[in-house]
Amino acid sequence: MTLLYGALDPFNVPRHAARFAAEVPGTQVTIVPGVAHMVPQVRPDAVADAIAEP
C-alpha cells in the first residue's frame, strides 16, 4: 500500500503519515511537495508514479 500526502495539506497532515503507515506492514509513504489536499487533481503524474513503483 502507498499513502500519498500533499506536503501542504492542512487536513491530512503529513506528519501523521508514519503513524498510519505503521498500522499496515509494508506501507510506503510518498509526500508530494508543493501540493495541498487534492494530490490526484494537482499532480496526477505523482499519483501515476506512486502506482507504477514496484
C-alpha positions in Angstrom: 0.0 0.0 0.0 1.1 3.5 -0.7 -0.1 6.6 1.1 0.1 9.9 -0.8 0.2 13.1 1.1 0.4 16.6 -0.1 3.1 18.4 1.8 0.9 21.4 2.3 -2.3 19.6 3.2 -4.0 21.2 6.2 -6.5 18.3 6.7 -4.4 15.1 6.2 -1.3 16.4 7.9 1.8 14.7 6.5 3.3 14.4 10.0 0.6 11.7 10.7 1.8 9.6 7.7 4.2 7.5 9.7 1.6 6.6 12.3 -0.9 5.5 9.7 1.8 3.6 7.7 2.9 1.7 10.9 -0.6 0.2 11.1 -0.2 -1.8 7.8 3.2 -3.6 7.4 4.9 -2.8 4.1 3.1 0.5 3.6 5.1 3.2 1.8 4.6 7.0 2.3 5.0 9.5 -0.5 4.9 13.2 0.4 4.2 15.3 -2.7 5.9 18.7 -2.4 4.0 21.9 -3.2 0.6 20.3 -3.1 -2.2 20.7 -0.5 -5.3 18.4 -0.3 -6.1 17.5 -3.9 -3.0 15.5 -4.9 -4.7 13.5 -7.8 -6.1 16.6 -9.4 -3.0 18.8 -9.0 -0.3 16.2 -9.5 -1.7 13.2 -11.4 1.9 12.4 -12.5 2.9 11.9 -8.9 0.0 9.5 -8.4 0.8 7.6 -11.5 4.5 7.3 -10.5 3.5 6.1 -7.0 1.2 3.4 -8.5 3.8 2.3 -11.0 6.6 1.8 -8.4 7.1 -1.9 -7.5 
